[in-house]
């Protein structure tokens, strides 16, 4: 039996990427909750695994040379797990390139832009003192809309983002895309995006991965104690 992978996680879009992948790949794992609202991400033991003080991270006791390996950054973890299992990374060289393209699109584009949209639309106005910045709200809401337009056009031609096969690229995008309402987006003009969102949301691995520690997910708008930890300068 495969030795369980240690998953360092909190129920956020980036955390969901890895819980979903582990469920989809049928890999056993041991859960370690990293409460980002309480500052667990700054604990010295966690920083040895994830020096950028961000979750998710994993430790695989069965690394590629038989020794344990720790990995941080969700995109790197997804690529590692796809390579380890031979699943969801594409079969042909062209498919593998397409998966990498759309994974990088999420990591460099959708994730950061949707994250900033959430921050300026929801969290910044709730801070003390409030930071209600119309330019920032428009900037990130509009850029997120542009990216969802790119996604919709891609999905008009393909069942999934990398082609006609489900992959780690879909896993990486789904968590952020599922929160489109909080980013003040619309689906009426993006029918292919809406179709894909429903299709991926119905997968058993996605349902189980999204449900992991779901009861721990809090409303950061009202959780004032977490604002200093999450939004103000750290070493």
N, C-alpha and C positions, 0 to 999 in steps of 0.2 A: 504493500500500500504506500502511496506517495505521502511523504512527510508533509504535514500542513504548512502552508505559507503563513507567515505572520503579517497581518494586514493592519496598518496604522491608519486610522480612518475617522472621519466625521461626516454626517449625512449632508453633504453639499454636492453641487454638480461635479466637482473634481473628484470627490470621494466616490460618487456613484459610478464613475467610469470603471474603477477597479473592482468594486463589489459586483457590478454587472459582469465584467469580464470573468471573474473567478466563478460566478454562477454559470455563465454561458459555457465555460470551458470545463465545468464539472471538476474543478480543483478544490481540494480541501484547504480550509484556511482557519486561522485562529484570529479572532478580532481583538484589537487593542484600540480603545476609543481615545482619540486625541481631541479633547474639548477645546476648540479654538477660542471660545468665548471666555474660558477660564485661564487661558495662557499655557495650556499643556504643550503647545508647539515650541515653547522656549525652554523646555526642560533639557538639561544637559544630555541625558541619555537619548532623548529623541533627536537632538541636534547631531549626534554621532551618526544617525541613520539618514537624516534629512537636514543637511547644513543650511538650507535656505529657509528653515523654520516654517515649512509649509507641509501640510498633508495633501494627498496620501503618500505613503511610502510602504515598501514591503521588505521583508527579509525572507529569502528563499533558502532553507537549509540545504536543499539539493541544487546548488549552483551549477553553472556550466562545466566546471572542472571538479565537481563533486564536493566542493567546499561551499559554505554559506556565502550568500551575496546579498547586500542591501542595495536598494534602488529607490531613488526619489524622482520626482517629476512624473506626472500621470502619463504623458505621452511615451516616455521611456519605459515605464512599467508596462503599458499596453504592448509595445513592440516586443519587449522581453517575453511576456507571457504568450504572445502569438508565436514567437520563435520556439519557445520551450515546448509548446503543445502541438505546433503545426496546424493551428486552427485560426481562422478569421483574419489571416494576414494576406490572403490572395494565393492563388495556385501558380499562375504563370508570372514571368517577369513583368509583363505589362500590368497585370492585376496588382502585383506588389507595389509597383510604382504609383498606381492610382491610389492605393490605400495610404501610402506615405504622403502623397500630395494632400489628401483631404484631412489626414491626421494633423499635418503641419498647418493647414488652413484653420483648423479649429484651435490649435495651440497658439498660433500667432495672430489670429484674427478674431474669430467668434468668441472664444473664451474671454480674452481681455476686454473686448468691446462690450459684450453683454454684461460682464462683471462691472465695468465702469457705469454702464447704464443703470444697473441695480443700485450702485453706490449713490449716484447723483440724483436718481429719481426717488429712491426710497430711504436710504440711510442718512445721507448728508443733511436733508431737511429736518431730520429727527434728532440731530446732534445738539449738544449744548456748547456754544450757542448754535442756533440753526444755520446751516449753509445751503440756502436755497439759491442755486446758481443757474439761471435760465440758459445761458450759453452752454454750460457743461451738459445740462439735461438734453438740450436739442442736439448737441454734437454727438453724444453717445447713443441716444435714441435713433437718430438718423443713420448713423453708421451701422448699428445693429440691423436696422431695416434694410440697408443696402446688402448686407451679408446674407440676410434671409432671402432676398431676391436672387442672389447668386445661387443659393442652395435650391430654391424653387426651380430655377431654370435647369440646374443639373438634374434634379429629380424628375423633370419632365421627360428626360431621355433615358433614365435609368431607374430600376426599382429601388436600389440603394445608392449611397453616395459614391462608392468606388466602382459601381457597375451593377450587374444583376446578381450580386451575392452580398450577404450580410458580413460586416467586417468590424474590426476595432475602430475604424473611422466612424461608423455609425454609433458605436458605443461612446466614443469621445464627444460627439456632437449632441447626442440625445439629451443629456442632462441639462445643458444650457438651453437647448431649444424647447424643452418641456416647460420652461419657466417664461415663455414668451409674453404672457399677460403682465408679469411684473416688470418686463422691459418695455411695456406700453406698445406692443406690436399688434398687428392684425393678421388673420389667416384668410380672410375672405378673398384677398387678391393673390393668395399663394396656395392654390389647391393641391399642388404636387407635394409641397412641404407638409400640408395638413394630412394628406394621405399617408406619407411616410411616418409622420409623428404617431398616428394611430396604429400603424402597422408595427412599428418598433415597440410602442408602449404595451402591446398585447403579448409580447414574447415572455415566456415564463422566467427566463434568466433576468430580463429587465425588471419584471415585477418583483422578483425576490431580491435583486440587488438594490432596487430603489427602496424597498421596505426595511433594509438593514438599519437598525437603530433609528427608525423614523420618528419614534417618540422623543428622541433627544433634540430634534430639530426645533429651534426656537425662533421667535420673531425678533430679529436684531434691531428692528425699529424701536421696540419698547424696552429692549435689554440694554439700558444705559450703561451698566457696569462693564459691558464688553467693548464699548466704543473706544476707550483708551487703548485697549489691547489690540484691537483690530485695525484701527484707523489712524493712530498717532505714531510718531516716529519711534522706532526701536533700533537698538544697536545692530 
